[in-house]
Amino acid sequence: MKWKPHLDSIKPYKPGKPIEEVKRELGLERVIKLASNENPMGPSPAAVEAMADAAKHVNRYPDGGCFYLRQALSKKLSVPADNIVFGNGSDEIIVLALHAFVDPENEVVVASPTFLIYHIASMIKGAKVRTVPLKDYKYDLEGMLEVITDRTRVVFIANPDNPTGSYVTRAELESFMDKIPEDVLVFMDEAYYEYASGGDYPETVPLTAREDRSVVVARTFSKAYSLAGLRIGYGIARSDIAGVLNKVREPFNVNSLAQAAALAALEDSAHLAASVALVRDEKKKFYAAFDGLDISYVPSRTNFILVDTERDSAKVYDYLLRRGVIVREMSAWGLKGFIRVNIGLSEENDAFLEVFREALTKVPAN
Ligand SMILES: Cc1ncc(COP(=O)(O)O)c(C=O)c1O
């Protein structure tokens, strides 16, 4: 039996190590995970309660249309209910867009490095992926426009970006939108929207109403809303685009616990505000510590920071792991010497910074 030959060149996505695995493998009792950009505060108690209630009814299939959540989001975002598509995480919205718009003869434009799923999912489709290097750790939108051809169907823009935490501004995006052809889908991945919004960060939902452009805005309940384990995200698009994305999804792609919890989380604005405030305040502590250590990093509009250890980052990663702190080592992204650390609870961040200081003395600088 032979599978599709183009699948042979795909390297599977390697997620951050789970806490239990590290405890088991290294015999550690306390492990801190700052590797997957999760919200350390735990879910909203209202979401947990809603899930407990929904758990009594899991003998039934979920509502394939996510009616209540759709109504709530439609109201919150001021978009028609039909302009929303739900996914098993916002990851699934990426896959749905490729399903609906991309054939093997088409091209997809992605930055490099950026969130790896765009590249992997496009390769699974058999499409050609055009990569455009970041400039100073930031998306080069002009460079992305330059590689667009008649065969291009989708451009992915992580805003803010993962793993750099940088973002494209309103003015930069406006200039890009002026030049992008109507038949190229602009996929705005805003997984970190709640941490980033404000100032010159662009508000993109209004762009989805444009008839002369094709835009999907993807957001998630995994990050600031603290529901990563449930897998629920959504896309916002003009109703014809949302309609076709809805056509290609599985009928019950979002489970009933996720729907109930997301609705409750959406209504718990105090929990969201506390989550965003924690990141804002603790990030300052990281910056001060890195500045004090003369370690460079990319200023971040997200809940994580990309850090140049100026050392063998695999060794730094390993040292941290053995001391019970999981971060992400970035050489698979082509970022040699870098780690990515996400903001945890205050005491977790203190513990990371203490062990990181030690690591810098143990692993020789380049
Ligand atoms: C830029 C970006 N997009 C999408 C996702 C996927 O999030 P979800 O949990 O909604 O699938 C992530 C998760 O790390 C991300 O960093």
The ligand as an SDF file (V2000), in Angstrom:
LIG
                    3D

 16 16  0  0  0  0  0  0  0  0999 V2000
   -0.4680   31.7720   15.4510 C   0  0  0  0  0  0  0  0  0  0  0  0
   -1.3020   30.6280   15.9250 C   0  0  0  0  0  0  0  0  0  0  0  0
   -2.3850   30.2890   15.2330 N   0  0  0  0  0  0  0  0  0  0  0  0
   -3.1720   29.2800   15.5970 C   0  0  0  0  0  0  0  0  0  0  0  0
   -2.8850   28.5280   16.7240 C   0  0  0  0  0  0  0  0  0  0  0  0
   -3.7600   27.3650   17.0350 C   0  0  0  0  0  0  0  0  0  0  0  0
   -4.5910   27.5720   18.0660 O   0  0  0  0  0  0  0  0  0  0  0  0
   -5.8260   26.6390   18.3340 P   0  0  0  0  0  0  0  0  0  0  0  0
   -5.6030   26.0670   19.6840 O   0  0  0  0  0  0  0  0  0  0  0  0
   -7.0020   27.5520   18.2730 O   0  0  0  0  0  0  0  0  0  0  0  0
   -5.8990   25.5790   17.2810 O   0  0  0  0  0  0  0  0  0  0  0  0
   -1.7710   28.8290   17.4960 C   0  0  0  0  0  0  0  0  0  0  0  0
   -1.4340   28.0240   18.6590 C   0  0  0  0  0  0  0  0  0  0  0  0
   -0.3730   28.0200   19.1940 O   0  0  0  0  0  0  0  0  0  0  0  0
   -0.9580   29.9040   17.0740 C   0  0  0  0  0  0  0  0  0  0  0  0
    0.1450   30.2380   17.7470 O   0  0  0  0  0  0  0  0  0  0  0  0
  1  2  1  0
  2  3  1  0
  2 15  2  0
  3  4  2  0
  4  5  1  0
  5  6  1  0
  5 12  2  0
  6  7  1  0
  7  8  1  0
  8  9  2  0
  8 10  1  0
  8 11  1  0
 12 13  1  0
 12 15  1  0
 13 14  2  0
 15 16  1  0
M  END
$$$$
